[in-house]
Amino acid sequence: MGTVEFGRAVRRWRDQVTPEAVGLPTGGHRRATGLRREELAQLAGISVDYLTRLEQGRATHPSAQVVEATACALRLSPTERAHLFELVGLAPPGPDTVPAYITPSVHRLLDRMAGTPVAVFDAVGTLLQYNPPYAALMGDPGEWRSCERNAIWRHFLGPGNSRIRRTPEEKAAFETAVVSDLRAAAARYPADQELRRLVDELREHSDRFAELWDSGAVGRHEAARKTIDHPQVGPLRLDCDVLTVAGSDLRIMVYTAEPGTEDAERLTLLTVLGTQAMTG
């Protein structure tokens, strides 16, 4: 019964949320004011088929990750989010688990940076929200498997198709920093079972991760200039800044280009391409 009620709740909220409310561009003929099923699936990082089964009550035992991603995509309030967890018999994440709730103010920040690639990650590197320019720059996360939405998993165990070009020195520094961040998060959130499973999987299947984890290597993220090899517009040299949201342990990643450069022109083109793709 719970999964049926869960599906009805998701469908009801999907019908009530407008594209503008979740930062999507509007365009073309729409039969309803709410989100299309394809749009919600893309924002939540799940397949349209799986979302269809969820809404029809045919998908049993959705995971906490799926519930969290759906609540985030629908921009539910803390009370609504807790209700969604309860409908499938799951306890809402508590203070000892990695925060994934994105506040309305952070949502507004993303919406207003419509011409800049921006994404929000949790404390363990899982992508929670992104805007169309980010999808255009990095590839559409809506097409990734759920595990690939975690940047650390994607780097150490993923298909190896990242568009970010790194020198050996940059790669080593990045790996040290993300493993150090993950170790710190594991200490802050010892009761988080998903975090524990992530670490165990990485240690088991990546020798490089296991080496860094077991050695206690310490590093930190710093603002950096990254080269993104884009299949349509070519290489872009962009500044990448990571901002921390006080009180929520979220990370906002922002990519910008120096004004008046060819990189800025290419980034503008990407923004147009990304908006057209999301509208289509």
HELIX and SHEET records of a PDB file:
HELIX    1   1 GLY A    2  GLN A   16  1                                  15    
HELIX    2   2 GLU A   20  VAL A   22  5                                   3    
HELIX    3   3 ARG A   37  ALA A   44  1                                   8    
HELIX    4   4 VAL A   48  GLU A   55  1                                   8    
HELIX    5   5 ALA A   64  LEU A   74  1                                  11    
HELIX    6   6 PRO A   78  LEU A   87  1                                  10    
HELIX    7   7 PRO A  104  ARG A  112  1                                   9    
HELIX    8   8 PRO A  132  MET A  138  1                                   7    
HELIX    9   9 PRO A  141  GLU A  143  5                                   3    
HELIX   10  10 SER A  146  ARG A  149  5                                   4    
HELIX   11  11 ALA A  151  LEU A  157  1                                   7    
HELIX   12  12 PRO A  168  ARG A  188  1                                  21    
HELIX   13  13 GLN A  193  HIS A  205  1                                  13    
HELIX   14  14 ASP A  207  SER A  215  1                                   9    
HELIX   15  15 GLU A  262  THR A  279  1                                  18    
SHEET    1   A 6 LEU A 127  TYR A 130  0                                        
SHEET    2   A 6 VAL A 118  PHE A 121 -1                                        
SHEET    3   A 6 LEU A 250  THR A 256 -1                                        
SHEET    4   A 6 GLY A 234  VAL A 245 -1                                        
SHEET    5   A 6 ALA A 224  HIS A 230 -1                                        
SHEET    6   A 6 ILE A 164  ARG A 165 -1                                        
END                                                                             
